[in-house]
Amino acid sequence: MVCTKTLYNYIDRGLLKVRNIDLLLKLRLKPRDKTKKREPKRIMGKSIDLRTKEVETREEFGHWEIDTVVGKRFNDAVLLTLTERKTRYELIFLLDSKDSESVKRVFMELKERYGELFVDVFRSITADNGSEFSELSSILESYRSEAYFAHPYSSWERASNERQNGIIRRFIPKVKVIKDVPLSEVKEIERWMNQYPRKVLNYSTAEECFYRELLKICEGKGKVLEGEYAQTG
């Protein structure tokens, strides 16, 4: 049995007919520049430290992580990504700009999509302290949901979302201009991510797990699952 680290070493040395670019995900740790001073960031709302045990252990459905994936240019379009922690279900939105107003429009769309189920599907969302999430607390409060914020410069506290963003980078690398990516391609990436079997989900797909959770919510409320998920599973 050859361990994963050994296989990576073989690939780096050219002993296998596989390249790093062919891998689904290969972790890379950038060396920290200890001479560079970081400006302190303001915490936008409730600290991640206040999240309940059920969120941390992924026992409860409806807790998400959110982030933006930026393109090559400063004024480029961006992707807004949402990852549900328990099912790893992914939502990807194409935004014209990286600002709080664009984020607000996404949640207005989600509220319209899920209606009264919104508070059960989006119990909480954990973000970093980027300016685009400056209104996230007030937005979610109006929908009776919770926003939490990771500690500054602590991307590992949103590990699920960071991993998903790494997968997206396979399709849309940093050198690519996001404005040039059609919405249809973004949605195809989202579909692919939600429909491949995962070991962490006992080889179910994220879509199947998400559907089952939605079905539980609807059954608990005496409702019939409708719309795009009615034929899933």
C-alpha positions in Angstrom: 0.0 0.0 0.0 1.5 3.3 -1.1 0.5 6.4 1.0 -0.8 9.6 -0.6 2.3 11.6 0.2 4.5 9.1 -1.6 2.2 9.3 -4.7 2.5 13.1 -4.7 6.3 12.7 -4.5 6.3 10.3 -7.5 4.2 12.8 -9.5 6.5 15.7 -8.6 9.5 13.7 -9.8 7.8 12.7 -13.0 7.7 9.0 -12.2 4.0 8.7 -13.0 2.0 9.7 -16.1 0.0 12.1 -14.1 0.5 15.9 -13.6 -0.5 18.0 -10.7 -3.0 19.8 -12.9 -4.8 16.4 -13.4 -5.4 16.0 -9.7 -8.8 17.0 -8.2 -7.1 18.8 -5.3 -3.5 18.9 -4.1 -2.9 20.9 -0.9 -0.2 23.6 -1.1 0.9 25.6 1.9 2.5 28.9 1.1 5.4 29.9 3.3 4.4 32.7 5.6 6.3 35.9 5.2 7.1 36.8 8.9 8.4 40.2 7.9 5.1 41.3 6.4 2.8 43.1 8.8 -0.9 42.6 8.4 -3.4 45.3 9.1 -6.0 44.3 11.7 -9.4 43.5 10.3 -12.6 44.6 11.9 -15.0 41.7 12.9 -18.3 42.2 11.0 -20.5 40.5 13.6 -20.8 37.4 15.8 -17.6 35.5 16.2 -17.3 31.9 14.9 -16.5 31.1 18.6 -20.3 31.5 19.3 -21.4 28.8 16.9 -23.1 25.8 18.6 -21.7 22.3 18.8 -24.2 21.1 16.2 -22.6 23.4 13.7 -19.1 22.4 14.5 -19.8 18.6 14.3 -22.0 18.9 11.2 -24.8 17.1 13.0 -27.4 19.7 12.0 -28.3 20.6 8.4 -28.6 24.2 7.3 -25.2 25.7 8.3 -23.2 27.2 5.4 -19.9 28.8 4.7 -19.6 31.6 2.2 -16.8 33.2 0.2 -16.0 35.0 -3.0 -13.7 33.7 -5.8 -12.0 36.6 -7.6 -10.7 36.8 -11.1 -7.6 38.0 -12.8 -8.4 41.7 -12.9 -9.2 44.2 -10.1 -12.5 45.2 -11.7 -13.4 41.7 -12.8 -16.6 39.9 -12.0 -16.5 37.5 -9.0 -18.1 34.2 -8.0 -20.0 34.0 -4.7 -19.8 30.5 -3.3 -22.0 28.9 -0.6 -21.2 25.5 0.9 -23.5 23.6 3.2 -21.4 22.0 5.9 -23.2 18.7 6.4 -24.0 17.7 2.8 -21.2 19.7 1.0 -23.9 21.0 -1.3 -22.6 23.9 -3.4 -24.3 27.1 -4.7 -22.3 29.3 -7.1 -23.5 32.8 -8.2 -21.9 35.0 -10.8 -21.7 38.6 -9.6 -20.8 41.7 -11.5 -18.8 43.2 -8.6 -17.5 42.2 -5.2 -19.7 44.4 -2.9 -22.4 44.1 -0.3 -25.2 45.1 -2.6 -24.5 42.2 -4.9 -24.4 39.8 -1.9 -27.7 41.2 -0.8 -29.3 40.5 -4.1 -28.2 36.9 -3.9 -30.0 36.4 -0.6 -33.1 38.1 -2.0 -33.0 35.5 -4.7 -32.5 32.6 -2.3 -35.4 33.9 -0.1 -37.6 34.0 -3.1 -36.5 30.5 -4.1 -37.0 28.8 -0.7 -39.8 31.0 0.7 -40.8 29.9 4.2 -38.2 27.1 4.1 -35.4 29.6 4.0 -34.8 29.7 7.8 -34.6 25.9 7.9 -32.3 25.6 4.9 -30.1 28.6 5.9 -29.9 28.4 9.7 -26.5 30.1 9.8 -23.8 31.3 7.4 -20.1 31.7 8.3 -18.1 34.3 6.4 -14.7 35.9 6.5 -14.4 39.7 7.2 -14.4 40.9 3.6 -16.2 44.2 3.0 -18.7 42.4 0.7 -20.1 40.7 3.8 -20.4 43.9 5.8 -24.3 43.7 5.7 -24.6 39.9 6.0 -25.6 40.1 9.7 -28.5 42.5 9.0 -29.6 40.7 5.9 -29.8 37.3 7.6 -31.4 38.8 10.8 -34.3 40.0 8.6 -34.8 36.4 7.5 -34.4 35.1 11.0 -31.1 33.4 10.3 -27.6 33.9 11.9 -24.3 35.2 10.5 -21.0 34.3 12.0 -17.5 35.5 11.1 -14.2 33.7 11.1 -11.2 35.2 12.8 -9.1 37.4 10.5 -6.6 35.6 8.3 -8.0 32.2 9.4 -9.4 30.6 6.1 -9.1 27.1 7.7 -12.1 28.0 9.8 -14.1 27.7 6.6 -12.4 24.6 5.4 -15.3 23.1 3.5 -15.8 26.2 1.5 -12.1 26.7 0.9 -11.9 23.1 -0.4 -14.8 23.7 -2.8 -13.2 26.9 -4.1 -10.1 24.8 -4.9 -12.2 22.5 -7.0 -13.7 25.5 -8.8 -10.2 26.7 -9.6 -9.7 23.5 -11.6 -12.2 24.9 -14.1 -11.6 28.6 -13.6 -7.9 29.2 -12.8 -6.7 32.5 -11.4 -5.3 33.6 -14.8 -8.8 33.4 -16.3 -11.0 36.5 -16.5 -14.3 35.7 -14.8 -16.2 38.2 -16.9 -15.5 35.9 -19.9 -17.1 32.9 -18.2 -20.8 32.5 -19.2 -23.4 31.8 -16.5 -24.2 28.5 -18.2 -20.6 27.3 -17.6 -20.8 28.4 -13.9 -23.9 26.4 -13.4 -22.4 23.4 -15.2 -19.5 23.5 -12.7 -22.0 23.7 -9.8 -23.9 20.8 -11.2 -20.8 18.7 -11.6 -19.7 19.4 -8.0 -23.1 18.4 -6.6 -23.4 15.2 -8.6 -20.1 13.4 -8.1 -20.0 10.7 -5.3 -17.9 11.6 -2.3 -16.2 9.3 0.2 -17.0 11.7 3.0 -20.7 11.2 2.2 -20.4 7.4 2.0 -20.2 7.8 -1.8 -23.5 9.6 -2.1 -23.6 12.8 -4.0 -24.0 16.2 -2.3 -27.2 16.6 -4.3 -28.7 13.4 -3.0 -27.8 14.3 0.6 -29.2 17.8 0.2 -32.4 16.5 -1.3 -32.9 14.1 1.7 -32.5 17.0 4.1 -35.0 19.1 2.2 -37.4 16.2 2.2 -37.2 15.9 6.0 -37.9 19.6 6.4 -41.0 19.4 4.1 -42.3 16.3 5.9 -41.9 18.0 9.2 -44.0 20.9 8.0 -46.5 18.7 6.2 -45.5 20.1 2.8 -44.7 18.5 -0.5 -41.3 19.1 -2.0 -41.7 21.1 -5.2 -39.7 22.8 -7.8 -36.2 21.8 -9.1 -35.7 19.3 -6.2 -39.0 17.4 -6.6 -37.5 15.0 -9.2 -34.1 14.7 -7.5 -32.9 11.5 -5.8 
